Amino acid sequence: MGIVYLIRSYGEEIERESFLMGMFNLAMELVPGIVEKIDLSGRARLLDLGGGPGTYAIHFCLENPELRAVIYDRPTTQSIAVATAEKFDMTERVTFMGGDVICDSISGGPYDVVWLSHLLHSNGPEVCQRIIDKCVAAMEPGGLIMIHEFILDNSKDGPEFPALFSLNMLVNNPEGRAYSEGELTAMLQKSGVNNIKRLPFRSPRDSAILFGVV
């Protein structure tokens, strides 16, 4: 019984690491084009919510020498996040906080930047709204919140990859789905976010970024 448990646990750990490093590799394709388009000068503290290995947090800090970041994710992610920060010699400026954003509050603030990359599509609208509400509550007035997702047109029939991705999420996760720009904008507005705009950025898989000010 104990041996079976150890084998299963080891297998889960390997699978988790493979998934996180896959996310790292995908993010590494996009992050240079993203950080150069987002002006974070004058910003001091960034929260990378559901940040996994911390790819974006690290590169935002590399691009902005005055910025520090917190990667917030499940405790099982910590070893990978810490190792990634060490790889880029960023352990003094990029730290990890373990928690479950759906159940737990967000501590360690206030933050003046929050980055949510491919987090909301795993959840239904009510949970997404709760997550955004928690982010806004942890931010300073004038803080910048950014959502990076496979964003659907408001007609929800395109672009092709976000539409197919949404279908896949619906099949494999009853709560998961892609959201339209209008839906995400409405969530942000309900949380008190203003001046919501879309960044002039489009990835090879048609992911996009919405941002606004608290």
Contacts in CASP RR format, 6 or more apart in sequence:
PFRMAT RR
TARGET T0000
AUTHOR 0000-0000-0000
METHOD contacts of the structure
MODEL  1
MGIVYLIRSYGEEIERESFLMGMFNLAMELVPGIVEKIDLSGRARLLDLG
GGPGTYAIHFCLENPELRAVIYDRPTTQSIAVATAEKFDMTERVTFMGGD
VICDSISGGPYDVVWLSHLLHSNGPEVCQRIIDKCVAAMEPGGLIMIHEF
ILDNSKDGPEFPALFSLNMLVNNPEGRAYSEGELTAMLQKSGVNNIKRLP
FRSPRDSAILFGVV
16 76 0 8 1.000
16 77 0 8 1.000
16 80 0 8 1.000
17 80 0 8 1.000
20 52 0 8 1.000
20 53 0 8 1.000
20 77 0 8 1.000
20 80 0 8 1.000
21 53 0 8 1.000
21 80 0 8 1.000
23 52 0 8 1.000
23 53 0 8 1.000
23 55 0 8 1.000
23 118 0 8 1.000
24 53 0 8 1.000
24 54 0 8 1.000
24 55 0 8 1.000
24 84 0 8 1.000
27 53 0 8 1.000
27 55 0 8 1.000
27 56 0 8 1.000
27 117 0 8 1.000
28 55 0 8 1.000
29 204 0 8 1.000
30 203 0 8 1.000
30 207 0 8 1.000
31 55 0 8 1.000
31 56 0 8 1.000
31 59 0 8 1.000
32 59 0 8 1.000
33 201 0 8 1.000
34 56 0 8 1.000
34 59 0 8 1.000
34 148 0 8 1.000
34 201 0 8 1.000
34 209 0 8 1.000
35 56 0 8 1.000
35 59 0 8 1.000
35 60 0 8 1.000
35 62 0 8 1.000
35 63 0 8 1.000
36 63 0 8 1.000
37 199 0 8 1.000
37 200 0 8 1.000
37 201 0 8 1.000
38 60 0 8 1.000
38 146 0 8 1.000
38 199 0 8 1.000
38 209 0 8 1.000
38 211 0 8 1.000
40 46 0 8 1.000
40 60 0 8 1.000
40 63 0 8 1.000
40 64 0 8 1.000
40 67 0 8 1.000
40 113 0 8 1.000
40 144 0 8 1.000
41 64 0 8 1.000
41 66 0 8 1.000
42 64 0 8 1.000
42 66 0 8 1.000
43 64 0 8 1.000
43 66 0 8 1.000
43 67 0 8 1.000
43 112 0 8 1.000
43 113 0 8 1.000
43 143 0 8 1.000
43 144 0 8 1.000
44 66 0 8 1.000
44 67 0 8 1.000
44 68 0 8 1.000
44 112 0 8 1.000
45 67 0 8 1.000
45 68 0 8 1.000
45 69 0 8 1.000
45 70 0 8 1.000
45 109 0 8 1.000
45 110 0 8 1.000
45 111 0 8 1.000
45 112 0 8 1.000
45 113 0 8 1.000
46 57 0 8 1.000
46 60 0 8 1.000
46 61 0 8 1.000
46 67 0 8 1.000
46 68 0 8 1.000
46 69 0 8 1.000
46 70 0 8 1.000
46 111 0 8 1.000
46 112 0 8 1.000
46 113 0 8 1.000
46 114 0 8 1.000
46 115 0 8 1.000
47 69 0 8 1.000
47 70 0 8 1.000
47 72 0 8 1.000
47 106 0 8 1.000
47 109 0 8 1.000
47 111 0 8 1.000
47 113 0 8 1.000
47 114 0 8 1.000
47 115 0 8 1.000
47 135 0 8 1.000
47 138 0 8 1.000
48 54 0 8 1.000
48 56 0 8 1.000
48 57 0 8 1.000
48 60 0 8 1.000
48 69 0 8 1.000
48 70 0 8 1.000
48 71 0 8 1.000
48 72 0 8 1.000
48 115 0 8 1.000
48 117 0 8 1.000
49 72 0 8 1.000
49 101 0 8 1.000
49 106 0 8 1.000
49 114 0 8 1.000
49 115 0 8 1.000
49 116 0 8 1.000
49 119 0 8 1.000
49 131 0 8 1.000
49 135 0 8 1.000
50 71 0 8 1.000
50 72 0 8 1.000
50 73 0 8 1.000
50 101 0 8 1.000
50 116 0 8 1.000
50 117 0 8 1.000
50 119 0 8 1.000
51 57 0 8 1.000
51 71 0 8 1.000
51 72 0 8 1.000
51 73 0 8 1.000
51 77 0 8 1.000
51 81 0 8 1.000
51 115 0 8 1.000
51 117 0 8 1.000
51 119 0 8 1.000
52 71 0 8 1.000
52 73 0 8 1.000
52 77 0 8 1.000
52 80 0 8 1.000
52 81 0 8 1.000
53 77 0 8 1.000
53 80 0 8 1.000
53 81 0 8 1.000
53 84 0 8 1.000
54 71 0 8 1.000
54 81 0 8 1.000
54 84 0 8 1.000
54 85 0 8 1.000
54 94 0 8 1.000
55 84 0 8 1.000
56 115 0 8 1.000
56 117 0 8 1.000
56 148 0 8 1.000
57 69 0 8 1.000
57 70 0 8 1.000
57 71 0 8 1.000
57 94 0 8 1.000
57 115 0 8 1.000
58 69 0 8 1.000
58 84 0 8 1.000
58 85 0 8 1.000
58 88 0 8 1.000
58 90 0 8 1.000
58 94 0 8 1.000
60 67 0 8 1.000
60 69 0 8 1.000
60 113 0 8 1.000
60 115 0 8 1.000
61 67 0 8 1.000
61 68 0 8 1.000
61 69 0 8 1.000
61 90 0 8 1.000
61 93 0 8 1.000
61 94 0 8 1.000
62 88 0 8 1.000
62 90 0 8 1.000
67 93 0 8 1.000
67 113 0 8 1.000
68 93 0 8 1.000
68 94 0 8 1.000
68 95 0 8 1.000
69 93 0 8 1.000
69 94 0 8 1.000
69 95 0 8 1.000
70 94 0 8 1.000
70 95 0 8 1.000
70 96 0 8 1.000
70 97 0 8 1.000
70 108 0 8 1.000
70 111 0 8 1.000
71 77 0 8 1.000
71 81 0 8 1.000
71 85 0 8 1.000
71 94 0 8 1.000
71 95 0 8 1.000
71 96 0 8 1.000
71 97 0 8 1.000
72 96 0 8 1.000
72 97 0 8 1.000
72 98 0 8 1.000
72 99 0 8 1.000
72 101 0 8 1.000
72 106 0 8 1.000
73 81 0 8 1.000
73 96 0 8 1.000
73 98 0 8 1.000
73 99 0 8 1.000
74 98 0 8 1.000
74 99 0 8 1.000
74 100 0 8 1.000
75 98 0 8 1.000
75 99 0 8 1.000
77 96 0 8 1.000
77 98 0 8 1.000
78 96 0 8 1.000
78 98 0 8 1.000
81 96 0 8 1.000
82 91 0 8 1.000
82 96 0 8 1.000
85 91 0 8 1.000
85 94 0 8 1.000
85 95 0 8 1.000
85 96 0 8 1.000
88 94 0 8 1.000
97 107 0 8 1.000
97 108 0 8 1.000
101 119 0 8 1.000
101 131 0 8 1.000
101 134 0 8 1.000
102 123 0 8 1.000
102 127 0 8 1.000
102 130 0 8 1.000
102 131 0 8 1.000
105 134 0 8 1.000
105 138 0 8 1.000
106 134 0 8 1.000
106 135 0 8 1.000
106 137 0 8 1.000
106 138 0 8 1.000
107 138 0 8 1.000
108 138 0 8 1.000
109 138 0 8 1.000
109 139 0 8 1.000
110 138 0 8 1.000
110 139 0 8 1.000
110 140 0 8 1.000
111 138 0 8 1.000
111 139 0 8 1.000
111 140 0 8 1.000
111 143 0 8 1.000
112 139 0 8 1.000
112 140 0 8 1.000
112 142 0 8 1.000
112 143 0 8 1.000
112 144 0 8 1.000
113 143 0 8 1.000
113 144 0 8 1.000
113 145 0 8 1.000
113 146 0 8 1.000
114 135 0 8 1.000
114 138 0 8 1.000
114 139 0 8 1.000
114 143 0 8 1.000
114 144 0 8 1.000
114 145 0 8 1.000
114 146 0 8 1.000
115 146 0 8 1.000
115 148 0 8 1.000
116 131 0 8 1.000
116 132 0 8 1.000
116 135 0 8 1.000
116 145 0 8 1.000
116 146 0 8 1.000
116 147 0 8 1.000
116 148 0 8 1.000
117 148 0 8 1.000
117 149 0 8 1.000
118 148 0 8 1.000
118 149 0 8 1.000
118 150 0 8 1.000
118 207 0 8 1.000
119 131 0 8 1.000
120 128 0 8 1.000
120 131 0 8 1.000
120 147 0 8 1.000
120 149 0 8 1.000
120 179 0 8 1.000
120 184 0 8 1.000
121 149 0 8 1.000
121 150 0 8 1.000
121 165 0 8 1.000
121 166 0 8 1.000
121 169 0 8 1.000
121 176 0 8 1.000
121 177 0 8 1.000
121 178 0 8 1.000
121 179 0 8 1.000
122 169 0 8 1.000
122 173 0 8 1.000
122 175 0 8 1.000
122 176 0 8 1.000
123 131 0 8 1.000
123 175 0 8 1.000
123 176 0 8 1.000
124 175 0 8 1.000
124 176 0 8 1.000
124 177 0 8 1.000
125 179 0 8 1.000
125 183 0 8 1.000
125 187 0 8 1.000
127 175 0 8 1.000
128 179 0 8 1.000
128 187 0 8 1.000
129 187 0 8 1.000
129 190 0 8 1.000
129 191 0 8 1.000
132 145 0 8 1.000
132 187 0 8 1.000
132 188 0 8 1.000
132 190 0 8 1.000
132 191 0 8 1.000
132 193 0 8 1.000
133 191 0 8 1.000
135 145 0 8 1.000
135 191 0 8 1.000
136 145 0 8 1.000
136 191 0 8 1.000
136 192 0 8 1.000
136 193 0 8 1.000
136 214 0 8 1.000
139 145 0 8 1.000
139 214 0 8 1.000
140 214 0 8 1.000
141 214 0 8 1.000
142 213 0 8 1.000
142 214 0 8 1.000
143 213 0 8 1.000
143 214 0 8 1.000
144 211 0 8 1.000
144 212 0 8 1.000
144 213 0 8 1.000
144 214 0 8 1.000
145 188 0 8 1.000
145 193 0 8 1.000
145 211 0 8 1.000
145 212 0 8 1.000
145 213 0 8 1.000
145 214 0 8 1.000
146 199 0 8 1.000
146 209 0 8 1.000
146 210 0 8 1.000
146 211 0 8 1.000
146 212 0 8 1.000
147 184 0 8 1.000
147 188 0 8 1.000
147 209 0 8 1.000
147 210 0 8 1.000
147 211 0 8 1.000
148 207 0 8 1.000
148 208 0 8 1.000
148 209 0 8 1.000
149 178 0 8 1.000
149 179 0 8 1.000
149 184 0 8 1.000
149 207 0 8 1.000
149 208 0 8 1.000
149 210 0 8 1.000
150 161 0 8 1.000
150 162 0 8 1.000
150 165 0 8 1.000
150 166 0 8 1.000
150 178 0 8 1.000
150 205 0 8 1.000
150 206 0 8 1.000
150 207 0 8 1.000
150 208 0 8 1.000
151 162 0 8 1.000
151 178 0 8 1.000
151 179 0 8 1.000
151 180 0 8 1.000
151 181 0 8 1.000
151 184 0 8 1.000
151 206 0 8 1.000
151 207 0 8 1.000
151 208 0 8 1.000
151 210 0 8 1.000
152 158 0 8 1.000
152 159 0 8 1.000
152 162 0 8 1.000
152 163 0 8 1.000
152 166 0 8 1.000
152 178 0 8 1.000
152 179 0 8 1.000
152 180 0 8 1.000
152 181 0 8 1.000
153 159 0 8 1.000
153 180 0 8 1.000
153 181 0 8 1.000
154 180 0 8 1.000
154 181 0 8 1.000
154 182 0 8 1.000
155 180 0 8 1.000
156 163 0 8 1.000
156 166 0 8 1.000
156 180 0 8 1.000
157 163 0 8 1.000
159 206 0 8 1.000
160 206 0 8 1.000
161 205 0 8 1.000
161 206 0 8 1.000
162 178 0 8 1.000
162 206 0 8 1.000
162 207 0 8 1.000
163 178 0 8 1.000
165 178 0 8 1.000
166 177 0 8 1.000
166 178 0 8 1.000
169 176 0 8 1.000
169 177 0 8 1.000
169 178 0 8 1.000
170 176 0 8 1.000
170 177 0 8 1.000
179 187 0 8 1.000
181 198 0 8 1.000
181 208 0 8 1.000
181 210 0 8 1.000
184 210 0 8 1.000
185 196 0 8 1.000
185 210 0 8 1.000
188 196 0 8 1.000
188 210 0 8 1.000
188 212 0 8 1.000
189 196 0 8 1.000
192 214 0 8 1.000
193 212 0 8 1.000
193 213 0 8 1.000
193 214 0 8 1.000
194 212 0 8 1.000
194 213 0 8 1.000
194 214 0 8 1.000
195 212 0 8 1.000
195 213 0 8 1.000
196 210 0 8 1.000
196 211 0 8 1.000
196 212 0 8 1.000
197 210 0 8 1.000
197 211 0 8 1.000
197 212 0 8 1.000
198 208 0 8 1.000
198 209 0 8 1.000
198 210 0 8 1.000
199 208 0 8 1.000
199 209 0 8 1.000
199 210 0 8 1.000
199 211 0 8 1.000
201 208 0 8 1.000
201 209 0 8 1.000
202 208 0 8 1.000
END
